[in-house]
Amino acid sequence: MREYSIPVMVETPPDMNITDLLLRQANKPKELALFSTKNSAGQWQDISAADFLKDVKRIAGGMIASGVQTGDRVAIMARTRYEWSLVDFAIWFTGAVSVPVYETSSPSQVAWILSDSGAVAIFVESEAAENVVRQAAANEDLPALANIWQFDGTGLDDLRASGTDANQQVIEQRRSQANLADLATIIYTSGTTGKPKGCELTHGNFVELCDNAASALPECVNEDARTIMFLPLAHVFARFISVLCVASGATVAHTPDIKNLLPDLQGYSPTFLLVVPRVFEKVYNGSVQKAEAGGKGKIFAAAANTSIEWSRAQSAGKIPLMLNLKHKLFDKLVYKTLREAMGGQVRYAVSGGGPLGERLGHFFHGIGLMVLEGYGLTETTAPITVNRPQQFSIGSVGIPLPGNAVKIADDGEILAKGVSVFRGYFNRPDLTEKEFTDGWFHTGDIGALDNEGYLRITGRKKEIIVTASGKNVVPAKLEDTIRAHAIVSNCVVVGDQRPFIAALITLDEEALPGWLERHNLPASTSIEEAGQHETVLAEIQSVVDHANTTVSRAESIKTFRIVPTDFTEASGHLTPSMKIKRAQVLKDYADTVDSIYAGSSS
């Protein structure tokens, strides 16, 4: 199959905008909790749609009093927290356009986004973030930037005070002015190469996609659903889900520090989660490490294999009796404990931002957590395809959401069209024109559609490696398989215009000490020392050998190097959504790559 589309399930009036989604919930006779925050005693406390709306209007009134005009751009630079969504909606209530900025951004990155977008104000989380903005303003002329409001300071209270007596007719006029075609937000791509580009997402992108996604996923997002947000709200994935929850009446809590995620999950008990594959890899590898440390490694391995076998059998339509009995036994011994660690109520997880891998998909499905893998980009307002509880194929990223279509080009590239696709790049009509062909957006990803319309991703078009002999190699499959091992943190496959395929591998500093102890090596061994130890090298070689079984001989990794420092966002090698900046890795480790091929004939 080369093309698959699904018609809209929900028709949206053209004069709607995102703020109408909030009014829809606040005006219901039944009082709905849209958000939950922790009180001073550390307990979760619900915030109703009506109370959220009142606060949004107060802050919007204060922004209007400060001079924010219709169509102005207002930035948000903070970790994931309740106030993020609060000011996001307040910006829309003023008729302005919100511009997310990652709170980890450098002064030069902040300066670029504020300058390019022409932002007139910015909300920041803390004094440290405000200092970054002020440094950006000192380094780059930002004449439009008139206000900096701080969450941890008095910024929001000042706006509330000046907006308390605001003219409600003015706010209503501002709020209702935008329609589906109007700009709602400019999200700058985190950029694996070059300067970030501003993606223009409209009110229609969010409203039409939210209503159709809610109709397609009623089991997952509804008025009884609860989730806890820990991914960056500056990223389109978390941002879309946040607006989707308002559209569907689901309740959202936030945890800005991932170190608190497990206790927050147990205290809040969400019904669904939003994750990226790396989170699931960490959960699985952490469970393996914990089991092995407690002398229960064999039991966990048997439970994991049973979970995967059971899920595969269920997908095939028939579960053998003995396998079903084993699965029930391990549910009491192992799976129940894993579910309780996530709060005990989680039934679904929406996964995006990269491929999860079939094995992990079956593992989590087998323990009672259905992982709904989806696919999308900033340019498609996050999901253009997603698996659904009733239409589910592990290893795929699902079928298009209603109102969307995907097509496979002759060279294998995935093209997208529909309600989720953005209107273009801010101030870059040249680039916008380049990325569209007959209304189809070029995603840059390579994939395939099966006969039922399920999409499978095989790699990035720009990341395809062509060896010196002309062999095309998609690195993602090898990298995902290697990265799934407990002591591996990251992997970058190399070999473009080289005689063979190789890999740069980093070790997981959290998992390594326990693994070393279980292999009779000092837990205090440094990453650098471990990367040169024969026991560790032998383990990584076995991981590479296993990955090589998934590809042809010409695509196999011939050798590898363990890099002594991990690839992180701080090092400049990962985007905030944990994608590898391949070009930067290859630039910074050029000498290491050259040493791999030194002396080899091309």
C-alpha positions as CSV (number, residue, x, y, z in Angstrom):
1,M,0.0,0.0,0.0
2,R,1.3,3.4,-0.9
3,E,-1.3,5.8,0.6
4,Y,-3.8,5.6,3.4
5,S,-6.2,8.2,4.7
6,I,-9.0,8.4,7.3
7,P,-11.8,11.0,7.0
8,V,-12.6,13.3,9.9
9,M,-14.9,12.0,12.7
10,V,-15.6,15.4,14.1
11,E,-16.5,18.5,12.0
12,T,-15.2,21.7,13.6
13,P,-16.9,25.1,13.0
14,P,-14.4,27.4,11.3
15,D,-14.8,30.2,13.8
16,M,-13.5,28.0,16.7
17,N,-10.1,28.4,18.4
18,I,-8.2,26.7,21.3
19,T,-9.8,28.8,24.0
20,D,-13.2,27.3,23.1
21,L,-12.0,24.0,24.3
22,L,-11.6,25.4,27.8
23,L,-14.9,27.2,27.7
24,R,-16.6,23.9,26.7
25,Q,-15.4,22.2,29.9
26,A,-15.9,25.2,32.2
27,N,-19.5,25.6,31.1
28,K,-20.5,22.1,31.8
29,P,-23.0,21.6,34.6
30,K,-20.8,18.9,36.1
31,E,-17.7,20.4,37.8
32,L,-14.6,18.9,36.0
33,A,-11.1,18.8,37.4
34,L,-8.7,19.8,34.6
35,F,-5.5,20.0,36.6
36,S,-4.0,18.7,39.8
37,T,-1.2,20.5,41.8
38,K,0.6,19.7,45.0
39,N,-0.4,21.8,48.1
40,S,2.0,22.8,50.8
41,A,1.5,19.4,52.5
42,G,2.6,17.6,49.3
43,Q,-0.8,16.3,48.6
44,W,-2.5,16.4,45.2
45,Q,-5.3,19.0,44.9
46,D,-7.6,19.3,41.9
47,I,-8.3,22.6,40.0
48,S,-11.6,22.8,38.3
49,A,-12.1,24.0,34.8
50,A,-14.1,27.0,36.1
51,D,-11.3,28.0,38.5
52,F,-8.7,27.5,35.8
53,L,-10.7,29.7,33.5
54,K,-11.0,32.5,36.1
55,D,-7.2,32.5,36.7
56,V,-6.5,32.5,32.9
57,K,-8.8,35.5,32.4
58,R,-7.1,37.4,35.3
59,I,-3.6,36.8,33.8
60,A,-4.8,37.6,30.3
61,G,-6.3,40.9,31.6
62,G,-2.9,41.8,33.2
63,M,-1.1,41.0,29.9
64,I,-3.5,43.2,28.0
65,A,-2.9,46.0,30.5
66,S,0.8,45.6,30.0
67,G,0.5,46.3,26.3
68,V,0.3,42.8,24.7
69,Q,-1.6,43.2,21.4
70,T,-3.5,40.7,19.2
71,G,-1.0,38.7,17.2
72,D,2.0,39.5,19.4
73,R,4.3,36.7,20.2
74,V,4.8,35.8,23.9
75,A,7.5,33.2,24.9
76,I,7.4,30.7,27.7
77,M,10.7,29.3,29.2
78,A,10.1,26.9,32.1
79,R,10.1,23.3,33.1
80,T,7.0,21.3,32.9
81,R,4.6,22.6,35.6
82,Y,1.1,23.8,36.0
83,E,1.9,27.5,35.4
84,W,3.1,26.5,31.9
85,S,-0.4,25.5,30.8
86,L,-1.9,28.4,32.7
87,V,0.0,31.1,30.8
88,D,-0.3,29.2,27.6
89,F,-4.1,29.6,27.7
90,A,-3.8,33.2,29.0
91,I,-1.7,34.1,26.0
92,W,-4.4,32.7,23.7
93,F,-7.0,34.6,25.7
94,T,-5.2,37.9,24.8
95,G,-5.3,36.9,21.1
96,A,-1.5,36.5,21.1
97,V,0.7,33.7,19.9
98,S,2.8,31.6,22.3
99,V,6.4,30.7,21.6
100,P,7.9,27.8,23.7
101,V,11.6,27.9,24.7
102,Y,13.3,25.0,26.3
103,E,14.4,25.9,29.8
104,T,17.8,24.3,29.1
105,S,18.5,26.7,26.3
106,S,21.7,28.7,26.1
107,P,21.6,32.5,25.9
108,S,22.4,32.3,22.2
109,Q,19.6,29.9,21.5
110,V,17.2,32.1,23.5
111,A,18.3,35.2,21.7
112,W,17.7,33.5,18.3
113,I,14.2,32.4,19.2
114,L,13.2,35.7,20.7
115,S,14.7,37.7,17.9
116,D,13.4,35.6,15.1
117,S,9.8,35.4,16.5
118,G,9.9,39.1,17.6
119,A,8.6,38.2,21.0
120,V,7.3,41.2,23.0
121,A,7.4,39.3,26.4
122,I,8.5,36.1,28.0
123,F,7.4,34.0,31.0
124,V,10.3,32.4,32.8
125,E,10.4,29.9,35.7
126,S,13.1,31.3,37.9
127,E,15.7,33.9,38.5
128,A,18.3,31.7,36.8
129,A,16.1,31.6,33.7
130,E,15.6,35.3,33.8
131,N,19.3,35.8,34.0
132,V,19.7,33.7,30.8
133,V,17.1,35.9,29.0
134,R,18.8,39.1,30.2
135,Q,22.2,37.8,29.0
136,A,20.5,36.9,25.6
137,A,19.2,40.5,25.5
138,A,22.6,41.9,26.3
139,N,24.3,39.9,23.6
140,E,21.6,40.4,20.9
141,D,19.5,43.5,20.3
142,L,15.9,42.5,21.2
143,P,14.0,45.8,20.9
144,A,10.6,44.1,20.9
145,L,11.0,42.4,24.3
146,A,9.2,44.6,26.8
147,N,8.4,42.3,29.7
148,I,9.9,39.4,31.6
149,W,7.5,37.7,34.1
150,Q,8.8,35.1,36.5
151,F,6.8,32.2,37.9
152,D,8.9,31.9,41.1
153,G,8.9,35.6,41.6
154,T,5.9,38.0,41.7
155,G,5.3,37.9,37.9
156,L,2.0,36.1,37.9
157,D,0.6,37.8,41.0
158,D,1.5,41.2,39.5
159,L,-0.5,40.2,36.3
160,R,-3.4,38.9,38.4
161,A,-3.5,42.2,40.3
162,S,-3.5,44.3,37.2
163,G,-6.0,42.0,35.5
164,T,-8.6,41.6,38.3
165,D,-10.7,44.6,37.2
166,A,-10.0,44.1,33.4
167,N,-12.8,44.7,31.0
168,Q,-14.3,41.3,30.4
169,Q,-15.7,42.5,27.1
170,V,-12.2,43.3,25.9
171,I,-10.9,39.9,26.9
172,E,-13.9,38.2,25.2
173,Q,-13.3,40.1,22.1
174,R,-9.6,39.3,22.1
175,R,-10.3,35.6,22.9
176,S,-12.9,35.0,20.3
177,Q,-11.1,36.9,17.5
178,A,-9.0,34.0,16.2
179,N,-10.4,31.2,14.1
180,L,-9.2,27.8,12.9
181,A,-6.9,29.3,10.2
182,D,-5.1,31.7,12.6
183,L,-1.7,31.2,14.1
184,A,-1.7,29.8,17.7
185,T,1.9,29.0,18.4
186,I,5.4,29.0,16.8
187,I,7.3,26.0,18.0
188,Y,11.0,26.0,17.1
189,T,12.4,22.6,16.2
190,S,15.1,21.6,18.6
191,G,17.2,21.0,15.5
192,T,19.6,18.1,15.1
193,T,21.3,20.3,12.5
194,G,21.5,24.1,12.0
195,K,19.5,26.8,13.6
196,P,16.0,26.0,14.8
197,K,13.1,26.7,12.4
198,G,9.8,28.2,13.7
199,C,6.9,25.9,12.8
200,E,3.6,27.8,12.5
201,L,0.8,25.7,14.1
202,T,-2.7,27.1,13.8
203,H,-5.7,26.9,16.2
204,G,-7.2,24.5,13.7
205,N,-4.2,22.2,13.9
206,F,-4.9,21.8,17.7
207,V,-8.7,22.0,17.8
208,E,-9.4,19.7,14.8
209,L,-6.7,17.2,15.8
210,C,-7.7,17.2,19.5
211,D,-11.4,16.5,18.8
212,N,-10.7,13.8,16.3
213,A,-8.0,12.2,18.4
214,A,-10.4,12.2,21.4
215,S,-13.0,10.5,19.3
216,A,-10.5,7.9,18.1
217,L,-9.1,7.2,21.6
218,P,-12.1,7.4,23.9
219,E,-10.8,4.6,26.2
220,C,-7.6,6.6,26.8
221,V,-8.6,10.3,27.0
222,N,-11.9,11.0,28.7
223,E,-13.4,12.9,31.7
224,D,-12.3,10.0,34.1
225,A,-8.8,9.9,32.7
226,R,-5.8,11.2,34.6
227,T,-2.2,11.7,33.5
228,I,1.0,13.1,35.0
229,M,3.1,15.2,32.6
230,F,6.9,15.0,32.9
231,L,8.1,15.5,29.3
232,P,9.0,19.1,28.3
233,L,5.9,21.1,27.5
234,A,8.1,23.1,25.1
235,H,8.1,20.0,22.9
236,V,5.1,19.6,20.6
237,F,4.3,16.1,21.9
238,A,3.6,17.1,25.5
239,R,2.0,20.3,24.4
240,F,-0.5,18.6,22.1
241,I,-1.4,16.0,24.8
242,S,-1.8,18.9,27.3
243,V,-4.4,20.6,25.0
244,L,-6.0,17.3,24.2
245,C,-6.7,16.7,27.9
246,V,-8.4,20.1,28.1
247,A,-10.4,19.2,25.0
248,S,-11.5,15.8,26.5
249,G,-11.9,16.8,30.1
250,A,-9.0,14.6,31.4
251,T,-7.1,15.7,34.4
252,V,-3.4,16.6,34.2
253,A,-0.7,16.8,36.9
254,H,2.9,17.8,36.4
255,T,6.2,16.7,37.8
256,P,9.1,18.9,36.6
257,D,11.9,16.7,38.1
258,I,12.0,13.2,36.7
259,K,13.8,12.1,39.9
260,N,10.4,12.5,41.6
261,L,8.6,10.6,38.9
262,L,8.1,7.2,40.7
263,P,6.8,8.6,44.0
264,D,4.6,11.0,42.1
265,L,3.2,8.2,40.0
266,Q,2.5,6.2,43.1
267,G,0.9,9.2,44.8
268,Y,-1.2,10.4,41.9
269,S,-2.1,7.0,40.2
270,P,-2.6,8.2,36.6
271,T,-4.7,6.1,34.1
272,F,-2.4,6.9,31.1
273,L,1.1,8.2,30.5
274,L,2.9,10.1,27.9
275,V,6.4,8.8,27.2
276,V,9.3,8.7,24.9
277,P,10.9,5.3,24.2
278,R,14.0,6.1,26.3
279,V,11.8,6.2,29.4
280,F,10.6,2.7,28.7
281,E,14.1,1.5,28.1
282,K,15.1,3.0,31.5
283,V,12.1,1.4,33.2
284,Y,12.9,-2.0,31.7
285,N,16.6,-1.9,32.3
286,G,16.1,-0.6,35.8
287,S,13.8,-3.6,36.5
288,V,16.4,-6.0,35.2
289,Q,19.1,-4.4,37.3
290,K,17.0,-4.5,40.4
291,A,16.0,-8.1,39.9
292,E,19.6,-9.2,39.3
293,A,20.8,-7.2,42.4
294,G,18.2,-9.0,44.5
295,G,19.2,-12.5,43.2
296,K,16.0,-12.7,41.1
297,G,17.5,-12.1,37.7
298,K,16.4,-15.6,36.3
299,I,12.8,-15.2,37.6
300,F,12.6,-11.7,36.0
301,A,14.1,-13.0,32.7
302,A,11.5,-15.8,32.6
303,A,8.7,-13.4,33.4
304,A,9.9,-11.0,30.7
305,N,10.1,-13.8,28.1
306,T,6.6,-15.0,29.1
307,S,5.2,-11.6,28.8
308,I,6.6,-11.2,25.3
309,E,5.4,-14.6,24.2
310,W,2.0,-14.1,25.7
311,S,1.6,-10.7,23.9
312,R,2.8,-12.2,20.6
313,A,0.4,-15.1,20.9
314,Q,-2.5,-12.7,21.7
315,S,-1.6,-10.6,18.7
316,A,-1.7,-13.8,16.6
317,G,-5.2,-14.6,18.0
318,K,-4.5,-17.7,20.1
319,I,-2.8,-18.1,23.5
320,P,-1.8,-21.7,24.4
321,L,-3.1,-23.0,27.7
322,M,0.3,-23.5,29.4
323,L,1.5,-20.0,28.3
324,N,-1.7,-18.5,29.7
325,L,-1.1,-20.2,33.1
326,K,2.5,-19.1,33.2
327,H,1.4,-15.6,32.4
328,K,-1.1,-15.6,35.3
329,L,1.5,-16.9,37.7
330,F,4.0,-14.2,36.7
331,D,1.3,-11.6,36.9
332,K,1.0,-12.2,40.6
333,L,4.8,-12.6,41.1
334,V,6.2,-9.8,38.9
335,Y,3.8,-7.8,36.6
336,K,1.6,-6.6,39.4
337,T,4.6,-5.1,41.2
338,L,5.7,-3.3,38.0
339,R,2.1,-1.9,37.5
340,E,2.0,-0.7,41.2
341,A,5.4,1.1,40.7
342,M,3.6,3.2,38.1
343,G,0.7,3.9,40.4
344,G,-1.4,0.8,39.9
345,Q,-4.0,2.4,37.6
346,V,-2.1,2.9,34.3
347,R,-3.7,1.1,31.4
348,Y,-2.3,3.0,28.4
349,A,0.8,4.8,27.5
350,V,1.1,7.0,24.4
351,S,4.7,6.7,23.1
352,G,6.3,8.9,20.5
353,G,9.5,10.7,19.6
354,G,11.2,7.6,18.2
355,P,10.7,3.8,17.7
356,L,10.0,1.8,20.9
357,G,11.0,-1.5,19.4
358,E,8.8,-4.6,19.0
359,R,10.3,-6.5,22.0
360,L,9.6,-3.7,24.5
361,G,6.2,-3.1,23.0
362,H,5.3,-6.8,23.6
363,F,6.9,-6.8,27.1
364,F,4.8,-3.9,28.4
365,H,1.6,-5.1,26.7
366,G,2.2,-8.5,28.3
367,I,2.4,-6.9,31.8
368,G,-0.9,-5.1,31.3
369,L,0.2,-1.8,29.9
370,M,-0.9,-1.1,26.3
371,V,1.7,1.1,24.7
372,L,0.0,3.1,21.9
373,E,3.0,4.0,19.7
374,G,2.4,7.0,17.4
375,Y,4.3,9.0,14.9
376,G,4.6,12.7,14.1
377,L,6.8,15.8,14.0
378,T,6.6,19.4,15.2
379,E,5.3,20.1,11.7
380,T,2.4,17.7,12.2
381,T,1.3,19.0,15.7
382,A,2.8,15.7,17.1
383,P,0.7,12.7,16.0
384,I,-0.3,12.0,12.5
385,T,-0.7,8.3,13.1
386,V,-1.2,6.3,16.3
387,N,-2.2,2.9,17.5
388,R,-5.5,2.6,19.2
389,P,-6.8,0.0,21.7
390,Q,-9.1,-1.5,19.1
391,Q,-6.7,-1.0,16.2
392,F,-3.3,-2.1,17.5
393,S,-0.2,-3.5,15.8
394,I,2.9,-3.7,17.9
395,G,6.0,-2.7,15.9
396,S,4.0,-0.1,13.9
397,V,3.2,3.5,14.7
398,G,-0.5,2.9,13.9
399,I,-2.9,4.3,11.3
400,P,-3.6,7.9,10.6
401,L,-5.8,9.8,13.0
402,P,-9.1,10.9,11.5
403,G,-8.6,13.8,9.1
404,N,-5.1,12.8,8.2
405,A,-3.4,10.8,5.5
406,V,0.1,9.3,4.8
407,K,1.7,8.4,1.6
408,I,5.0,6.6,0.7
409,A,7.0,8.3,-2.0
410,D,8.9,6.4,-4.6
411,D,12.1,6.7,-2.6
412,G,10.4,5.5,0.6
413,E,9.9,8.9,2.2
414,I,6.8,9.4,4.3
415,L,4.5,12.2,3.1
416,A,1.8,13.7,5.3
417,K,-1.4,15.6,4.7
418,G,-4.4,16.6,6.8
419,V,-5.7,18.6,9.8
420,S,-2.5,18.1,11.8
421,V,-0.1,19.4,9.2
422,F,1.3,22.9,9.9
423,R,0.9,25.9,7.6
424,G,4.6,26.6,7.1
425,Y,7.9,27.9,8.6
426,F,7.8,31.3,10.2
427,N,9.4,33.9,8.0
428,R,10.6,31.2,5.6
429,P,8.3,30.9,2.6
430,D,11.2,29.5,0.6
431,L,11.7,26.6,3.0
432,T,7.9,26.0,3.2
433,E,7.6,25.7,-0.5
434,K,10.5,23.3,-0.6
435,E,9.0,20.9,1.9
436,F,5.6,20.6,0.2
437,T,4.7,18.8,-3.0
438,D,1.1,19.0,-4.2
439,G,-0.1,19.6,-0.6
440,W,1.9,16.7,0.8
441,F,4.5,17.5,3.5
442,H,7.9,15.8,3.2
443,T,8.6,14.4,6.7
444,G,12.2,13.3,6.0
445,D,11.5,9.9,7.5
446,I,11.5,6.5,5.7
447,G,8.7,4.0,6.2
448,A,6.2,1.6,4.8
449,L,2.5,1.0,4.9
450,D,1.0,-2.5,5.3
451,N,-2.3,-3.6,3.7
452,E,-4.3,-2.5,6.7
453,G,-2.8,1.0,6.7
454,Y,-0.4,0.6,9.6
455,L,2.8,2.7,9.2
456,R,6.2,1.4,10.1
457,I,9.2,3.7,10.4
458,T,12.5,2.4,9.2
459,G,14.8,5.5,9.5
460,R,15.6,9.1,8.7
461,K,16.2,9.9,5.0
462,K,19.1,12.2,5.9
463,E,20.6,9.5,8.2
464,I,20.9,6.7,5.7
465,I,24.5,5.6,5.5
466,V,26.0,4.8,2.1
467,T,29.2,2.8,2.5
468,A,32.1,3.1,0.1
469,S,30.8,0.0,-1.8
470,G,27.4,1.7,-2.3
471,K,25.4,-0.3,0.3
472,N,22.6,1.7,1.9
473,V,22.3,1.2,5.7
474,V,19.6,2.5,7.9
475,P,21.3,2.9,11.3
476,A,18.2,3.1,13.5
477,K,17.5,-0.6,13.7
478,L,21.0,-1.4,14.9
479,E,21.1,1.5,17.3
480,D,17.8,0.7,18.9
481,T,18.8,-3.0,19.4
482,I,22.1,-2.0,21.0
483,R,20.7,0.7,23.2
484,A,18.1,-1.7,24.7
485,H,20.9,-3.4,26.8
486,A,21.0,-2.4,30.4
487,I,24.5,-0.9,30.5
488,V,24.3,0.9,27.1
489,S,23.2,4.5,27.2
490,N,23.6,5.6,23.6
491,C,24.8,4.3,20.2
492,V,25.6,6.0,17.0
493,V,26.3,3.8,13.9
494,V,28.9,5.3,11.5
495,G,30.3,4.3,8.1
496,D,29.2,6.8,5.5
497,Q,31.5,6.6,2.5
498,R,33.6,4.2,4.6
499,P,34.6,0.5,3.8
500,F,32.4,-1.0,6.6
501,I,29.9,-0.2,9.4
502,A,31.1,0.6,12.9
503,A,29.6,2.1,16.1
504,L,30.3,4.6,18.8
505,I,28.7,3.4,22.1
506,T,28.4,5.0,25.5
507,L,27.8,3.3,28.9
508,D,24.9,4.0,31.3
509,E,26.5,5.5,34.4
510,E,23.5,4.6,36.6
511,A,23.3,1.0,35.6
512,L,27.0,0.3,35.3
513,P,28.0,0.0,39.0
514,G,25.5,-2.7,39.8
515,W,26.4,-4.6,36.7
516,L,30.1,-4.4,37.5
517,E,29.5,-5.8,41.0
518,R,27.5,-8.7,39.7
519,H,30.5,-9.5,37.4
520,N,33.0,-9.4,40.3
521,L,34.4,-6.0,39.3
522,P,34.7,-2.9,41.6
523,A,31.5,-0.8,41.4
524,S,33.8,2.3,41.7
525,T,35.3,1.6,38.3
526,S,35.1,4.7,36.2
527,I,33.3,4.9,32.9
528,E,36.6,5.3,31.1
529,E,38.2,2.4,32.8
530,A,35.1,0.2,32.3
531,G,35.1,1.0,28.6
532,Q,38.6,-0.6,28.3
533,H,38.0,-3.6,30.5
534,E,37.9,-7.0,28.7
535,T,34.7,-8.1,30.6
536,V,32.8,-5.0,29.6
537,L,34.2,-5.2,26.0
538,A,33.1,-8.8,25.7
539,E,29.6,-7.9,26.9
540,I,29.2,-5.1,24.4
541,Q,30.6,-7.4,21.7
542,S,27.8,-9.8,22.5
543,V,25.3,-7.0,22.3
544,V,26.7,-6.0,18.9
545,D,26.7,-9.6,17.7
546,H,23.0,-9.8,18.6
547,A,22.2,-6.6,16.8
548,N,24.0,-7.9,13.7
549,T,21.6,-10.9,13.5
550,T,18.8,-8.4,12.6
551,V,20.5,-7.1,9.4
552,S,22.4,-8.4,6.4
553,R,26.1,-9.2,6.6
554,A,26.9,-6.0,4.5
555,E,25.0,-3.9,7.1
556,S,26.6,-5.5,10.2
557,I,28.8,-3.6,12.6
558,K,32.4,-4.8,12.1
559,T,33.8,-3.0,15.1
560,F,32.9,-0.5,17.8
561,R,34.5,2.0,20.2
562,I,33.2,2.8,23.7
563,V,33.2,6.5,24.2
564,P,34.2,7.6,27.7
565,T,31.6,10.3,28.1
566,D,27.9,10.0,27.4
567,F,25.9,11.8,24.7
568,T,23.7,14.2,26.6
569,E,21.7,17.4,26.0
570,A,24.3,19.3,28.1
571,S,27.1,18.0,25.9
572,G,25.3,19.2,22.9
573,H,24.8,15.7,21.5
574,L,21.0,15.2,22.3
575,T,18.0,17.4,21.6
576,P,15.7,18.1,24.5
577,S,13.5,15.3,23.3
578,M,16.5,12.9,23.6
579,K,17.2,12.5,19.8
580,I,20.8,12.1,18.8
581,K,22.4,15.1,17.0
582,R,24.3,12.8,14.7
583,A,26.2,15.5,12.8
584,Q,27.4,17.0,16.1
585,V,28.5,13.6,17.4
586,L,30.4,12.9,14.2
587,K,32.0,16.3,14.3
588,D,33.1,16.0,17.9
589,Y,34.3,12.4,17.6
590,A,35.9,12.7,14.2
591,D,39.3,11.6,15.5
592,T,37.7,8.5,17.1
593,V,35.9,7.6,13.8
594,D,39.0,8.2,11.8
595,S,41.0,5.9,14.1
596,I,38.5,3.1,13.4
597,Y,39.2,3.2,9.7
598,A,42.9,3.9,9.9
599,G,44.8,1.4,7.8
600,S,41.6,-0.1,6.2
601,S,41.3,0.0,2.4
602,S,38.3,1.7,0.9
